[in-house]
Amino acid sequence: IEALIAGERDPAVLAQMAKSRMRSKISQLEEALAGTFDDHHALLCRQIIAHIDFCDQTIAELTQEIIEGLGDFGPANAILCSIPG
């Protein structure tokens, strides 16, 4: 996605960026990546990624706030969280 946002549109180049088990599917990736992805799509992807980053940051901040709010109950919470189910 980052390469598409940066302007790379060549399906062969994009397919070569595949990692791990996806490397065995280069030809299928090239076929799947052939299409229309323009500046408008890049803008939308940038906005979506920025929103996801914002949500991740918010979750991290709230998690820290909860941990700090537990105070003396931290050890008891750790025990409760270790119980399966």
N, C-alpha and C positions, 0 to 999 in steps of 0.2 A: 504494500500500500504506500509506504514511504517513497519508493521509487516512482510509482505512478504520480504521486503528488508532486514530486520533484521534476516531473516532465517526461520520464521515460515511457514510451508508448510501444516500443518494438517487442512483440510477443516472444521472440526468440531470446532476447536479452533478459526479459522479465523471467522467463521459464528457467534460465540458467541460474537464477538466484535461489532456486529451490534447494532445500537442505534435507539431509537425512533420507527417510524413506520416500520422500517426494521426488528425489533425483531419478528414480526409476520410471517416472511418469512424465518426463520432459515433453514428449510429443503431445501428450494429452493436455499438458499445461499450456503449451503454445496455442493449441486449438481453443482452449477455454479463454485465453487472454486476448485473442483476436476479437476486436470489437471497438466500440466507441467509448472512450473515457476522455473527456475534455476538461478544460479549466473549471467549468462549473462543478463537475464531479470532484475535482481536486479540492475546490473550496469547501464543498460539503464534507468530504473526508477529513479535512483539517479541522473543521468545526466539531465533528463528531469525536475526533481524537482529543481535542481540547476539552470537550465536555467530559469524556471518560477520565482524563487526567484530573479535572476538577473534582469529580466524584471520588476518585481514589484518594485525593488529598483530604477531602471532607471526611471520608471514612477513617483515615488515619488520625485526623484531629479529634474526631468523636471517640475513637477507640482510646486515645491517650487520656481524654477527659474522663471516660468511664473508669479507666485504670486508676487514675488519680482520685476519683470519687469513691472508690472502694475502700481506700484508707486501710484501716485495721482488718477489714474483711477480705483482703487480698488472698491470704493463705486458705481461708475457708472456701473462697471462690475457686481457687485452683483445684481443691479437692472435689468440689461439686462438678467442675468441668471435666474431671477425669472419669466420671461415672458414665459408662456407655449408655446410649439411648436417651 
